[in-house]
Amino acid sequence: MRIAVVNLKGGVGKTTTAVHLATGLAYIGATLLVDADPQGSASRWAQLAEELPCRTVTWPNADLGKRLTELQGTSEHVVIDTPPGHVDIVSAAVSTVDTVIIPVEPLAMDLDRLNPTIELMARVAAANDPDVYVLLTRVRARTRGSKSARELLESLDLPVLQTEIPLLEAYGWGYGMVPPQGHRYGQLLDELLAGKGIEV
């Protein structure tokens, strides 16, 4: 699999999602985590978590699409953590993957600011036609937010993953640590693999 984690808005959980997915994939096949964000959060995470099972490279450049095969090497899977706001880098990432994950918080402002990302998908994804999914992140327990957000997104014909990532301190304080197997990101990976017909 080649996955790009994308949202032109920052602060939605892209790096956390990318690192957790790359870690999960690494347990079933050699995986490359590409930090395409100039801020370098995923690279720093990998430096701190020395036993992270995936290989990590930093490549925050708009030629990512052309260089990805070279960077990938013998890795079976690739996960790309993309930056907010850098349209050229995000476009390059989307143009070379088979799956795009768009994390979004179930908040009115975040949903309202999702449109530029969706428009970018429409322009760029047509070239290689990746599967595009919305992932609800930082979902607050016992609130109507996720249900309302899901209904709104589905009314716009946007495919929303069944798995939701809850708002937990463990995700915030897990930075720089090897993510544990299973839990919600494990459930997310299972859902993605099942959608690709990949058996583990």
TORKE-476856 format. One record per residue (C-alpha): residue in three letters; x negated, z, y negated. Coordinates in steps of 0.5 Angstrom, whole numbers, plus 500, padded with zeros to 3 digits. Layout:
BEGIN
+------+-----+-----+-----+
| type |   X |   Z |   Y |
+------+-----+-----+-----+
|  ALA |   X |   Z |   Y |
...
+------+-----+-----+-----+
//
This chain:
BEGIN
+------+-----+-----+-----+
| type |   X |   Z |   Y |
+------+-----+-----+-----+
|  MET | 500 | 500 | 500 |
|  ARG | 498 | 499 | 493 |
|  ILE | 502 | 504 | 488 |
|  ALA | 502 | 504 | 480 |
|  VAL | 505 | 510 | 477 |
|  VAL | 507 | 508 | 470 |
|  ASN | 511 | 510 | 464 |
|  LEU | 509 | 508 | 457 |
|  LYS | 511 | 515 | 455 |
|  GLY | 506 | 521 | 456 |
|  GLY | 507 | 528 | 459 |
|  VAL | 512 | 525 | 465 |
|  GLY | 508 | 527 | 471 |
|  LYS | 504 | 521 | 472 |
|  THR | 497 | 524 | 474 |
|  THR | 500 | 529 | 478 |
|  THR | 504 | 524 | 482 |
|  ALA | 498 | 519 | 483 |
|  VAL | 494 | 525 | 486 |
|  HIS | 499 | 527 | 490 |
|  LEU | 501 | 521 | 493 |
|  ALA | 493 | 519 | 494 |
|  THR | 492 | 525 | 497 |
|  GLY | 498 | 524 | 502 |
|  LEU | 496 | 517 | 504 |
|  ALA | 489 | 519 | 505 |
|  TYR | 491 | 523 | 511 |
|  ILE | 494 | 516 | 514 |
|  GLY | 488 | 511 | 512 |
|  ALA | 483 | 511 | 507 |
|  THR | 485 | 511 | 500 |
|  LEU | 483 | 509 | 493 |
|  LEU | 485 | 513 | 487 |
|  VAL | 484 | 509 | 481 |
|  ASP | 484 | 513 | 474 |
|  ALA | 486 | 507 | 469 |
|  ASP | 487 | 512 | 464 |
|  PRO | 482 | 513 | 458 |
|  GLN | 484 | 520 | 458 |
|  GLY | 481 | 521 | 465 |
|  SER | 485 | 527 | 468 |
|  ALA | 485 | 524 | 475 |
|  SER | 478 | 523 | 475 |
|  ARG | 477 | 530 | 472 |
|  TRP | 482 | 533 | 478 |
|  ALA | 477 | 529 | 483 |
|  GLN | 471 | 532 | 480 |
|  LEU | 474 | 539 | 480 |
|  ALA | 477 | 538 | 487 |
|  GLU | 471 | 537 | 491 |
|  GLU | 474 | 536 | 498 |
|  LEU | 480 | 531 | 495 |
|  PRO | 480 | 526 | 501 |
|  CYS | 481 | 520 | 497 |
|  ARG | 476 | 516 | 494 |
|  THR | 476 | 516 | 486 |
|  VAL | 474 | 511 | 481 |
|  THR | 475 | 511 | 474 |
|  TRP | 477 | 504 | 471 |
|  PRO | 481 | 504 | 464 |
|  ASN | 480 | 497 | 463 |
|  ALA | 485 | 491 | 462 |
|  ASP | 481 | 487 | 467 |
|  LEU | 484 | 492 | 472 |
|  GLY | 488 | 486 | 476 |
|  LYS | 482 | 482 | 477 |
|  ARG | 477 | 487 | 479 |
|  LEU | 482 | 491 | 484 |
|  THR | 480 | 488 | 490 |
|  GLU | 473 | 489 | 489 |
|  LEU | 474 | 496 | 487 |
|  GLN | 478 | 497 | 493 |
|  GLY | 473 | 495 | 498 |
|  THR | 475 | 497 | 505 |
|  SER | 480 | 502 | 503 |
|  GLU | 487 | 501 | 506 |
|  HIS | 491 | 504 | 500 |
|  VAL | 491 | 504 | 493 |
|  VAL | 494 | 509 | 488 |
|  ILE | 493 | 507 | 480 |
|  ASP | 494 | 513 | 475 |
|  THR | 496 | 509 | 469 |
|  PRO | 496 | 511 | 461 |
|  PRO | 501 | 512 | 456 |
|  GLY | 502 | 507 | 451 |
|  HIS | 496 | 502 | 453 |
|  VAL | 500 | 496 | 455 |
|  ASP | 495 | 491 | 457 |
|  ILE | 492 | 496 | 462 |
|  VAL | 499 | 498 | 465 |
|  SER | 501 | 491 | 465 |
|  ALA | 494 | 489 | 469 |
|  ALA | 496 | 495 | 474 |
|  VAL | 503 | 493 | 475 |
|  SER | 501 | 485 | 476 |
|  THR | 497 | 487 | 482 |
|  VAL | 501 | 492 | 486 |
|  ASP | 506 | 492 | 491 |
|  THR | 510 | 498 | 489 |
|  VAL | 511 | 501 | 482 |
|  ILE | 513 | 509 | 481 |
|  ILE | 516 | 511 | 474 |
|  PRO | 516 | 518 | 473 |
|  VAL | 521 | 521 | 468 |
|  GLU | 524 | 527 | 466 |
|  PRO | 532 | 528 | 466 |
|  LEU | 532 | 529 | 459 |
|  ALA | 536 | 525 | 454 |
|  MET | 530 | 523 | 450 |
|  ASP | 525 | 521 | 456 |
|  LEU | 531 | 517 | 458 |
|  ASP | 532 | 514 | 452 |
|  ARG | 524 | 512 | 451 |
|  LEU | 524 | 509 | 458 |
|  ASN | 527 | 502 | 456 |
|  PRO | 520 | 500 | 453 |
|  THR | 517 | 501 | 460 |
|  ILE | 523 | 497 | 464 |
|  GLU | 522 | 491 | 459 |
|  LEU | 515 | 491 | 461 |
|  MET | 516 | 491 | 468 |
|  ALA | 521 | 485 | 467 |
|  ARG | 516 | 481 | 464 |
|  VAL | 510 | 483 | 468 |
|  ALA | 513 | 484 | 475 |
|  ALA | 516 | 478 | 476 |
|  ALA | 509 | 475 | 478 |
|  ASN | 508 | 479 | 484 |
|  ASP | 515 | 482 | 485 |
|  PRO | 513 | 489 | 487 |
|  ASP | 518 | 494 | 489 |
|  VAL | 520 | 499 | 483 |
|  TYR | 523 | 506 | 483 |
|  VAL | 524 | 511 | 478 |
|  LEU | 522 | 518 | 480 |
|  LEU | 526 | 524 | 477 |
|  THR | 520 | 529 | 476 |
|  ARG | 520 | 536 | 473 |
|  VAL | 527 | 537 | 475 |
|  ARG | 530 | 544 | 473 |
|  ALA | 534 | 548 | 479 |
|  ARG | 541 | 549 | 478 |
|  THR | 542 | 544 | 472 |
|  ARG | 546 | 538 | 471 |
|  GLY | 541 | 534 | 468 |
|  SER | 538 | 531 | 475 |
|  LYS | 545 | 529 | 477 |
|  SER | 547 | 526 | 470 |
|  ALA | 540 | 522 | 469 |
|  ARG | 541 | 519 | 476 |
|  GLU | 548 | 517 | 474 |
|  LEU | 546 | 514 | 468 |
|  LEU | 540 | 510 | 471 |
|  GLU | 544 | 508 | 477 |
|  SER | 549 | 505 | 472 |
|  LEU | 543 | 501 | 469 |
|  ASP | 542 | 498 | 476 |
|  LEU | 535 | 502 | 476 |
|  PRO | 533 | 504 | 483 |
|  VAL | 532 | 512 | 483 |
|  LEU | 529 | 515 | 489 |
|  GLN | 532 | 520 | 493 |
|  THR | 527 | 525 | 493 |
|  GLU | 526 | 529 | 486 |
|  ILE | 520 | 533 | 484 |
|  PRO | 522 | 540 | 482 |
|  LEU | 519 | 544 | 475 |
|  LEU | 515 | 549 | 479 |
|  GLU | 509 | 552 | 476 |
|  ALA | 505 | 550 | 483 |
|  TYR | 505 | 543 | 480 |
|  GLY | 502 | 545 | 473 |
|  TRP | 497 | 550 | 476 |
|  GLY | 495 | 545 | 482 |
|  TYR | 491 | 541 | 477 |
|  GLY | 484 | 541 | 480 |
|  MET | 486 | 543 | 487 |
|  VAL | 487 | 539 | 493 |
|  PRO | 494 | 538 | 494 |
|  PRO | 498 | 541 | 500 |
|  GLN | 501 | 537 | 505 |
|  GLY | 508 | 536 | 505 |
|  HIS | 513 | 539 | 500 |
|  ARG | 517 | 534 | 495 |
|  TYR | 511 | 530 | 495 |
|  GLY | 510 | 529 | 502 |
|  GLN | 518 | 528 | 502 |
|  LEU | 517 | 522 | 497 |
|  LEU | 511 | 519 | 501 |
|  ASP | 515 | 519 | 507 |
|  GLU | 521 | 516 | 503 |
|  LEU | 516 | 510 | 500 |
|  LEU | 513 | 509 | 507 |
|  ALA | 520 | 508 | 510 |
|  GLY | 522 | 503 | 505 |
|  LYS | 516 | 499 | 507 |
|  GLY | 517 | 500 | 514 |
|  ILE | 511 | 503 | 515 |
|  GLU | 511 | 508 | 521 |
|  VAL | 506 | 514 | 521 |
+------+-----+-----+-----+
//
